Amino acid sequence: MESNQDKYNFLYPHNSYRGEVKPENLVFNANLQEFAQKVSYICNLETGGKIPPEDAYKQIKSLWKKIKRSKKELGIGKEPLDNNND
């Protein structure tokens, strides 16, 4: 008999983070994994004929805007400020 934790782990797999360990990177990684999981579900629903392609597109576009906003708010990809060159 499967436990609820086994079901959760199956439905929401989580991989260990192996990049540079900084709070913003860890948060973005979690957001990115959630994004990927949701996109996978949407694609599977569309492939299975459960939602129309236009709905799938709109949902994925909305998720993309959220992950893009997350990246910007967390400062991912920006050069850190160098306070030594005053």
Distance bins in CASP14 RR format, pairs under 12 A and 6 or more apart:
PFRMAT RR
TARGET T0000
AUTHOR 0000-0000-0000
RMODE 2
METHOD distances of the structure
MODEL  1
1 7 0 0 0 0 0 1 0 0 0 0 0
2 8 0 0 0 0 0 1 0 0 0 0 0
2 9 0 0 0 0 1 0 0 0 0 0 0
2 10 0 0 0 0 1 0 0 0 0 0 0
2 11 0 0 0 0 0 1 0 0 0 0 0
3 9 0 0 0 0 1 0 0 0 0 0 0
3 10 0 0 0 0 0 1 0 0 0 0 0
4 10 0 0 0 0 0 1 0 0 0 0 0
4 11 0 0 0 0 0 1 0 0 0 0 0
4 12 0 0 0 0 0 1 0 0 0 0 0
5 11 0 0 0 0 0 1 0 0 0 0 0
5 12 0 0 0 0 0 1 0 0 0 0 0
6 12 0 0 0 0 0 1 0 0 0 0 0
6 13 0 0 0 0 0 1 0 0 0 0 0
7 13 0 0 0 0 0 1 0 0 0 0 0
8 14 0 0 0 0 1 0 0 0 0 0 0
9 15 0 0 0 0 0 1 0 0 0 0 0
10 37 0 0 0 0 0 1 0 0 0 0 0
11 37 0 0 0 0 1 0 0 0 0 0 0
11 38 0 0 0 0 0 1 0 0 0 0 0
11 40 0 0 0 0 0 1 0 0 0 0 0
11 41 0 0 0 0 1 0 0 0 0 0 0
12 30 0 0 0 0 0 1 0 0 0 0 0
12 33 0 0 0 0 1 0 0 0 0 0 0
12 34 0 0 0 0 1 0 0 0 0 0 0
12 36 0 0 0 0 0 1 0 0 0 0 0
12 37 1 0 0 1 0 0 0 0 0 0 0
12 38 0 0 0 0 0 1 0 0 0 0 0
12 40 0 0 0 0 0 1 0 0 0 0 0
12 41 0 0 0 0 0 1 0 0 0 0 0
13 33 0 0 0 0 1 0 0 0 0 0 0
13 34 0 0 0 0 0 1 0 0 0 0 0
13 36 0 0 0 0 1 0 0 0 0 0 0
13 37 1 0 0 1 0 0 0 0 0 0 0
13 40 0 0 0 0 0 1 0 0 0 0 0
14 26 0 0 0 0 0 1 0 0 0 0 0
14 29 0 0 0 0 1 0 0 0 0 0 0
14 30 0 0 0 0 1 0 0 0 0 0 0
14 32 0 0 0 0 0 1 0 0 0 0 0
14 33 1 0 0 1 0 0 0 0 0 0 0
14 34 0 0 0 0 1 0 0 0 0 0 0
14 36 0 0 0 0 0 1 0 0 0 0 0
14 37 0 0 0 0 1 0 0 0 0 0 0
15 29 0 0 0 0 1 0 0 0 0 0 0
15 30 0 0 0 0 0 1 0 0 0 0 0
15 32 0 0 0 0 0 1 0 0 0 0 0
15 33 1 0 0 1 0 0 0 0 0 0 0
15 36 0 0 0 0 1 0 0 0 0 0 0
15 37 0 0 0 0 0 1 0 0 0 0 0
16 26 0 0 0 0 0 1 0 0 0 0 0
16 29 0 0 0 0 1 0 0 0 0 0 0
16 30 0 0 0 0 0 1 0 0 0 0 0
16 33 0 0 0 0 0 1 0 0 0 0 0
17 23 0 0 0 0 0 1 0 0 0 0 0
17 24 0 0 0 0 0 1 0 0 0 0 0
17 25 1 0 0 1 0 0 0 0 0 0 0
17 26 1 0 0 1 0 0 0 0 0 0 0
17 27 0 0 0 0 0 1 0 0 0 0 0
17 28 0 0 0 0 1 0 0 0 0 0 0
17 29 1 0 1 0 0 0 0 0 0 0 0
17 30 0 0 0 0 1 0 0 0 0 0 0
17 31 0 0 0 0 0 1 0 0 0 0 0
17 32 0 0 0 0 0 1 0 0 0 0 0
17 33 0 0 0 0 1 0 0 0 0 0 0
18 25 0 0 0 0 0 1 0 0 0 0 0
18 26 0 0 0 0 0 1 0 0 0 0 0
18 29 0 0 0 0 1 0 0 0 0 0 0
19 25 1 0 0 1 0 0 0 0 0 0 0
19 26 0 0 0 0 1 0 0 0 0 0 0
19 28 0 0 0 0 0 1 0 0 0 0 0
19 29 1 0 0 1 0 0 0 0 0 0 0
20 26 0 0 0 0 1 0 0 0 0 0 0
20 28 0 0 0 0 0 1 0 0 0 0 0
20 29 0 0 0 0 0 1 0 0 0 0 0
20 76 0 0 0 0 0 1 0 0 0 0 0
20 77 0 0 0 0 0 1 0 0 0 0 0
20 80 0 0 0 0 0 1 0 0 0 0 0
21 27 0 0 0 0 0 1 0 0 0 0 0
21 29 0 0 0 0 0 1 0 0 0 0 0
22 28 0 0 0 0 1 0 0 0 0 0 0
22 29 0 0 0 0 0 1 0 0 0 0 0
22 74 0 0 0 0 1 0 0 0 0 0 0
22 75 0 0 0 0 0 1 0 0 0 0 0
22 76 0 0 0 0 1 0 0 0 0 0 0
22 77 0 0 0 0 0 1 0 0 0 0 0
22 80 0 0 0 0 1 0 0 0 0 0 0
23 29 0 0 0 0 0 1 0 0 0 0 0
23 30 0 0 0 0 0 1 0 0 0 0 0
23 74 0 0 0 0 1 0 0 0 0 0 0
23 75 0 0 0 0 0 1 0 0 0 0 0
23 76 0 0 0 0 0 1 0 0 0 0 0
24 30 0 0 0 0 0 1 0 0 0 0 0
24 31 0 0 0 0 0 1 0 0 0 0 0
24 70 0 0 0 0 1 0 0 0 0 0 0
24 71 0 0 0 0 1 0 0 0 0 0 0
24 72 0 0 0 0 0 1 0 0 0 0 0
24 73 0 0 0 0 1 0 0 0 0 0 0
24 74 1 0 1 0 0 0 0 0 0 0 0
24 75 1 0 0 1 0 0 0 0 0 0 0
24 76 1 0 0 1 0 0 0 0 0 0 0
24 77 0 0 0 0 1 0 0 0 0 0 0
24 78 0 0 0 0 1 0 0 0 0 0 0
24 80 0 0 0 0 0 1 0 0 0 0 0
25 31 0 0 0 0 0 1 0 0 0 0 0
25 32 0 0 0 0 0 1 0 0 0 0 0
25 70 0 0 0 0 0 1 0 0 0 0 0
25 71 0 0 0 0 0 1 0 0 0 0 0
25 74 0 0 0 0 1 0 0 0 0 0 0
25 75 0 0 0 0 1 0 0 0 0 0 0
25 76 1 0 0 1 0 0 0 0 0 0 0
25 77 0 0 0 0 1 0 0 0 0 0 0
26 32 0 0 0 0 0 1 0 0 0 0 0
26 33 0 0 0 0 0 1 0 0 0 0 0
26 74 0 0 0 0 1 0 0 0 0 0 0
26 76 0 0 0 0 0 1 0 0 0 0 0
27 33 0 0 0 0 0 1 0 0 0 0 0
27 34 0 0 0 0 0 1 0 0 0 0 0
27 67 0 0 0 0 0 1 0 0 0 0 0
27 70 1 0 0 1 0 0 0 0 0 0 0
27 71 0 0 0 0 0 1 0 0 0 0 0
27 73 0 0 0 0 1 0 0 0 0 0 0
27 74 1 0 0 1 0 0 0 0 0 0 0
27 75 0 0 0 0 0 1 0 0 0 0 0
27 76 0 0 0 0 1 0 0 0 0 0 0
28 34 0 0 0 0 0 1 0 0 0 0 0
28 35 0 0 0 0 1 0 0 0 0 0 0
28 66 0 0 0 0 0 1 0 0 0 0 0
28 67 0 0 0 0 1 0 0 0 0 0 0
28 68 0 0 0 0 0 1 0 0 0 0 0
28 69 0 0 0 0 0 1 0 0 0 0 0
28 70 1 0 0 1 0 0 0 0 0 0 0
28 71 1 0 0 1 0 0 0 0 0 0 0
28 72 0 0 0 0 0 1 0 0 0 0 0
28 73 0 0 0 0 1 0 0 0 0 0 0
28 74 1 0 1 0 0 0 0 0 0 0 0
28 75 0 0 0 0 1 0 0 0 0 0 0
28 76 1 0 1 0 0 0 0 0 0 0 0
28 77 0 0 0 0 1 0 0 0 0 0 0
29 35 0 0 0 0 0 1 0 0 0 0 0
29 36 0 0 0 0 0 1 0 0 0 0 0
29 67 0 0 0 0 0 1 0 0 0 0 0
29 70 0 0 0 0 0 1 0 0 0 0 0
29 71 0 0 0 0 0 1 0 0 0 0 0
29 74 0 0 0 0 0 1 0 0 0 0 0
29 76 0 0 0 0 1 0 0 0 0 0 0
30 36 0 0 0 0 0 1 0 0 0 0 0
30 37 0 0 0 0 0 1 0 0 0 0 0
30 67 0 0 0 0 0 1 0 0 0 0 0
30 70 0 0 0 0 1 0 0 0 0 0 0
30 74 0 0 0 0 0 1 0 0 0 0 0
31 37 0 0 0 0 0 1 0 0 0 0 0
31 38 0 0 0 0 0 1 0 0 0 0 0
31 63 0 0 0 0 0 1 0 0 0 0 0
31 64 0 0 0 0 0 1 0 0 0 0 0
31 66 1 0 0 1 0 0 0 0 0 0 0
31 67 1 0 0 1 0 0 0 0 0 0 0
31 68 0 0 0 0 0 1 0 0 0 0 0
31 69 0 0 0 0 1 0 0 0 0 0 0
31 70 1 0 1 0 0 0 0 0 0 0 0
31 71 0 0 0 0 1 0 0 0 0 0 0
31 72 0 0 0 0 0 1 0 0 0 0 0
31 73 0 0 0 0 0 1 0 0 0 0 0
31 74 0 0 0 0 1 0 0 0 0 0 0
31 76 0 0 0 0 1 0 0 0 0 0 0
32 38 0 0 0 0 0 1 0 0 0 0 0
32 39 0 0 0 0 0 1 0 0 0 0 0
32 63 0 0 0 0 0 1 0 0 0 0 0
32 64 0 0 0 0 0 1 0 0 0 0 0
32 66 0 0 0 0 0 1 0 0 0 0 0
32 67 1 0 0 1 0 0 0 0 0 0 0
32 68 0 0 0 0 0 1 0 0 0 0 0
32 70 0 0 0 0 1 0 0 0 0 0 0
32 71 0 0 0 0 1 0 0 0 0 0 0
32 74 0 0 0 0 0 1 0 0 0 0 0
32 76 0 0 0 0 1 0 0 0 0 0 0
33 39 0 0 0 0 0 1 0 0 0 0 0
33 40 0 0 0 0 0 1 0 0 0 0 0
33 67 0 0 0 0 0 1 0 0 0 0 0
33 70 0 0 0 0 0 1 0 0 0 0 0
34 40 0 0 0 0 0 1 0 0 0 0 0
34 41 0 0 0 0 0 1 0 0 0 0 0
34 63 0 0 0 0 1 0 0 0 0 0 0
34 66 0 0 0 0 1 0 0 0 0 0 0
34 67 0 0 0 0 1 0 0 0 0 0 0
34 70 0 0 0 0 1 0 0 0 0 0 0
35 41 0 0 0 0 0 1 0 0 0 0 0
35 42 0 0 0 0 0 1 0 0 0 0 0
35 59 0 0 0 0 0 1 0 0 0 0 0
35 60 0 0 0 0 1 0 0 0 0 0 0
35 62 0 0 0 0 0 1 0 0 0 0 0
35 63 1 0 1 0 0 0 0 0 0 0 0
35 64 1 0 0 1 0 0 0 0 0 0 0
35 65 0 0 0 0 0 1 0 0 0 0 0
35 66 1 0 0 1 0 0 0 0 0 0 0
35 67 1 0 1 0 0 0 0 0 0 0 0
35 68 0 0 0 0 1 0 0 0 0 0 0
35 69 0 0 0 0 0 1 0 0 0 0 0
35 70 0 0 0 0 1 0 0 0 0 0 0
35 71 0 0 0 0 0 1 0 0 0 0 0
36 42 0 0 0 0 0 1 0 0 0 0 0
36 43 0 0 0 0 0 1 0 0 0 0 0
36 60 0 0 0 0 0 1 0 0 0 0 0
36 63 0 0 0 0 1 0 0 0 0 0 0
36 64 0 0 0 0 0 1 0 0 0 0 0
36 67 0 0 0 0 1 0 0 0 0 0 0
37 43 0 0 0 0 0 1 0 0 0 0 0
37 44 0 0 0 0 0 1 0 0 0 0 0
37 63 0 0 0 0 0 1 0 0 0 0 0
37 67 0 0 0 0 0 1 0 0 0 0 0
38 44 0 0 0 0 0 1 0 0 0 0 0
38 45 0 0 0 0 0 1 0 0 0 0 0
38 56 0 0 0 0 0 1 0 0 0 0 0
38 59 0 0 0 0 1 0 0 0 0 0 0
38 60 0 0 0 0 1 0 0 0 0 0 0
38 62 0 0 0 0 1 0 0 0 0 0 0
38 63 1 0 1 0 0 0 0 0 0 0 0
38 64 0 0 0 0 0 1 0 0 0 0 0
38 66 0 0 0 0 1 0 0 0 0 0 0
38 67 0 0 0 0 1 0 0 0 0 0 0
39 45 0 0 0 0 0 1 0 0 0 0 0
39 46 0 0 0 0 0 1 0 0 0 0 0
39 56 0 0 0 0 1 0 0 0 0 0 0
39 57 0 0 0 0 0 1 0 0 0 0 0
39 59 0 0 0 0 1 0 0 0 0 0 0
39 60 1 0 1 0 0 0 0 0 0 0 0
39 61 0 0 0 0 0 1 0 0 0 0 0
39 62 0 0 0 0 0 1 0 0 0 0 0
39 63 1 0 0 1 0 0 0 0 0 0 0
39 64 0 0 0 0 1 0 0 0 0 0 0
39 66 0 0 0 0 0 1 0 0 0 0 0
39 67 0 0 0 0 1 0 0 0 0 0 0
40 46 0 0 0 0 0 1 0 0 0 0 0
40 47 0 0 0 0 0 1 0 0 0 0 0
40 56 0 0 0 0 0 1 0 0 0 0 0
40 60 0 0 0 0 0 1 0 0 0 0 0
40 63 0 0 0 0 0 1 0 0 0 0 0
41 47 0 0 0 0 0 1 0 0 0 0 0
41 48 0 0 0 0 0 1 0 0 0 0 0
41 50 0 0 0 0 0 1 0 0 0 0 0
41 51 0 0 0 0 0 1 0 0 0 0 0
41 56 0 0 0 0 0 1 0 0 0 0 0
41 59 0 0 0 0 1 0 0 0 0 0 0
41 60 0 0 0 0 0 1 0 0 0 0 0
41 63 0 0 0 0 0 1 0 0 0 0 0
42 48 0 0 0 0 0 1 0 0 0 0 0
42 49 0 0 0 0 0 1 0 0 0 0 0
42 50 0 0 0 0 1 0 0 0 0 0 0
42 51 1 0 0 1 0 0 0 0 0 0 0
42 52 0 0 0 0 0 1 0 0 0 0 0
42 53 0 0 0 0 0 1 0 0 0 0 0
42 54 0 0 0 0 0 1 0 0 0 0 0
42 55 0 0 0 0 1 0 0 0 0 0 0
42 56 1 0 1 0 0 0 0 0 0 0 0
42 57 0 0 0 0 1 0 0 0 0 0 0
42 58 0 0 0 0 1 0 0 0 0 0 0
42 59 1 0 1 0 0 0 0 0 0 0 0
42 60 1 0 1 0 0 0 0 0 0 0 0
42 61 0 0 0 0 0 1 0 0 0 0 0
42 62 0 0 0 0 0 1 0 0 0 0 0
42 63 1 0 0 1 0 0 0 0 0 0 0
42 64 0 0 0 0 0 1 0 0 0 0 0
43 49 0 0 0 0 0 1 0 0 0 0 0
43 50 0 0 0 0 0 1 0 0 0 0 0
43 51 0 0 0 0 1 0 0 0 0 0 0
43 53 0 0 0 0 0 1 0 0 0 0 0
43 55 0 0 0 0 0 1 0 0 0 0 0
43 56 1 0 0 1 0 0 0 0 0 0 0
43 57 0 0 0 0 0 1 0 0 0 0 0
43 59 0 0 0 0 0 1 0 0 0 0 0
43 60 0 0 0 0 1 0 0 0 0 0 0
43 63 0 0 0 0 0 1 0 0 0 0 0
44 50 0 0 0 0 1 0 0 0 0 0 0
44 51 0 0 0 0 1 0 0 0 0 0 0
44 56 0 0 0 0 1 0 0 0 0 0 0
45 51 1 0 1 0 0 0 0 0 0 0 0
45 52 0 0 0 0 1 0 0 0 0 0 0
45 53 0 0 0 0 0 1 0 0 0 0 0
45 55 0 0 0 0 1 0 0 0 0 0 0
45 56 1 0 0 1 0 0 0 0 0 0 0
45 59 0 0 0 0 1 0 0 0 0 0 0
45 60 0 0 0 0 0 1 0 0 0 0 0
46 52 1 0 0 1 0 0 0 0 0 0 0
46 53 1 0 1 0 0 0 0 0 0 0 0
46 54 0 0 0 0 1 0 0 0 0 0 0
46 55 1 0 0 1 0 0 0 0 0 0 0
46 56 1 1 0 0 0 0 0 0 0 0 0
46 57 0 0 0 0 1 0 0 0 0 0 0
46 58 0 0 0 0 0 1 0 0 0 0 0
46 59 0 0 0 0 1 0 0 0 0 0 0
46 60 0 0 0 0 1 0 0 0 0 0 0
47 53 0 0 0 0 1 0 0 0 0 0 0
47 56 0 0 0 0 1 0 0 0 0 0 0
48 56 0 0 0 0 0 1 0 0 0 0 0
49 55 0 0 0 0 0 1 0 0 0 0 0
49 56 0 0 0 0 1 0 0 0 0 0 0
50 56 0 0 0 0 1 0 0 0 0 0 0
51 57 0 0 0 0 1 0 0 0 0 0 0
51 58 0 0 0 0 1 0 0 0 0 0 0
51 59 1 0 0 1 0 0 0 0 0 0 0
51 60 0 0 0 0 0 1 0 0 0 0 0
52 58 0 0 0 0 1 0 0 0 0 0 0
52 59 0 0 0 0 0 1 0 0 0 0 0
53 59 0 0 0 0 0 1 0 0 0 0 0
53 60 0 0 0 0 0 1 0 0 0 0 0
54 60 0 0 0 0 0 1 0 0 0 0 0
54 61 0 0 0 0 0 1 0 0 0 0 0
55 61 0 0 0 0 0 1 0 0 0 0 0
55 62 0 0 0 0 0 1 0 0 0 0 0
56 62 0 0 0 0 0 1 0 0 0 0 0
56 63 0 0 0 0 0 1 0 0 0 0 0
57 63 0 0 0 0 0 1 0 0 0 0 0
57 64 0 0 0 0 0 1 0 0 0 0 0
58 64 0 0 0 0 0 1 0 0 0 0 0
58 65 0 0 0 0 0 1 0 0 0 0 0
59 65 0 0 0 0 0 1 0 0 0 0 0
59 66 0 0 0 0 0 1 0 0 0 0 0
60 66 0 0 0 0 0 1 0 0 0 0 0
60 67 0 0 0 0 0 1 0 0 0 0 0
61 67 0 0 0 0 0 1 0 0 0 0 0
61 68 0 0 0 0 0 1 0 0 0 0 0
62 68 0 0 0 0 0 1 0 0 0 0 0
62 69 0 0 0 0 0 1 0 0 0 0 0
63 69 0 0 0 0 0 1 0 0 0 0 0
63 70 0 0 0 0 0 1 0 0 0 0 0
64 70 0 0 0 0 0 1 0 0 0 0 0
64 71 0 0 0 0 0 1 0 0 0 0 0
65 71 0 0 0 0 0 1 0 0 0 0 0
65 72 0 0 0 0 0 1 0 0 0 0 0
66 72 0 0 0 0 0 1 0 0 0 0 0
66 73 0 0 0 0 0 1 0 0 0 0 0
67 73 0 0 0 0 0 1 0 0 0 0 0
67 74 0 0 0 0 0 1 0 0 0 0 0
67 76 0 0 0 0 0 1 0 0 0 0 0
68 74 0 0 0 0 0 1 0 0 0 0 0
68 75 0 0 0 0 0 1 0 0 0 0 0
68 76 0 0 0 0 0 1 0 0 0 0 0
69 75 0 0 0 0 0 1 0 0 0 0 0
69 76 0 0 0 0 0 1 0 0 0 0 0
70 76 0 0 0 0 1 0 0 0 0 0 0
71 77 1 0 0 1 0 0 0 0 0 0 0
71 78 0 0 0 0 1 0 0 0 0 0 0
72 78 0 0 0 0 1 0 0 0 0 0 0
75 81 0 0 0 0 0 1 0 0 0 0 0
END
